[in-house]
Amino acid sequence: MTPLAGNQPSERDRMHHIIDIADDKKVKAMLTLFQDIEQENEFSEYPDNLKKQLDSDFKAYKSGDKTYSEQEVKAHNSDLLKSLGLRK
């Protein structure tokens, strides 16, 4: 991978090139090194019960059912925490 004069490859391009030419042992070592990054950014499916609740809430919202403003939710949460003795 020889860049043209004044046309330097990006870091990502360089990494792709290194992976393309590295032997399997080195690629495996790179995967081990970077697996934490992959796990941190991996999205997992919502649990079925949460998915059902979100779908139900969205359907109610779309049909015009009562929704709550951010201020209303904060006030409700504050009152609830006070009633449980968790906030003054």
N, C-alpha and C positions, 0 to 999 in steps of 0.2 A: 504494500500500500504506500506508494510514493506520491505525495501530494504535488500538485502543480505549484510553481513558484507563487507565493502570496496566498495560496488557497489551503489553509490548514484544516484538517478534518476535525470535527467536533469530538469531545470526549466520548460521547456515545458511539460515534462512528469508530473511534479507535478501539473501544471495548468490543464492539461487534467483530471487528477485524481480529482482535486477539482471541476471542472465543472461536472464531472460524479456523484459526491456524493452530490452536492449542491441542495437545493430546488429551485423551479422555481422563487421565489421572488429574491433570491440571484443571480441566473443566469441572470435575467432581469437587475438587478443593475450592474452586470459586463458588460453586453452588452452596457448599457448606458455609462459606464465609458470608454469603448474602441471604441465606435462608431466613434470618430474622427479619430482614426488610420485607420479604415476600409475605411472611406470616403477619406482620404488623399491618399490611395493606390489604390483606385478604378479606373479602366480604363474605360473611356467612349468611345463609338464608334466615329469614325471620322464623321464629317458632310458629307452628300452625295456629296456636291460640292467639298470638299477637297479630298474625296476618288476618285472621278472621275479625278481630276487634277493629283493626285499622280499616278493613274493607267495610265493615258495618258503619263505623264512624263517618267514613268518606261518603257512603251512600246516603246517610242521614243529612250530611252537610249539603250534598248536591240536590236533595229533595226539598231543601229550605228549612229543615229543622233548626232549632235554636243552637247557635254556636256561642262561644264565649271569647271575649277579648283577652288580651294578655293581662290587662289590669284586673279583670274579673277573676282570672285564674290565680294570679298572685294573691289577691285579697282572700279568695277561698282557701288557698293553701296556708296563708298566714293564720287565718281564723282556725283552721283545722289543727295546725301545730300548737297554737295557743290552748285550744281545748284539750289537747293531749298532754299539756304541760311541758312541751318541748321548746316553747318560745314564749317570751314575756311580752 
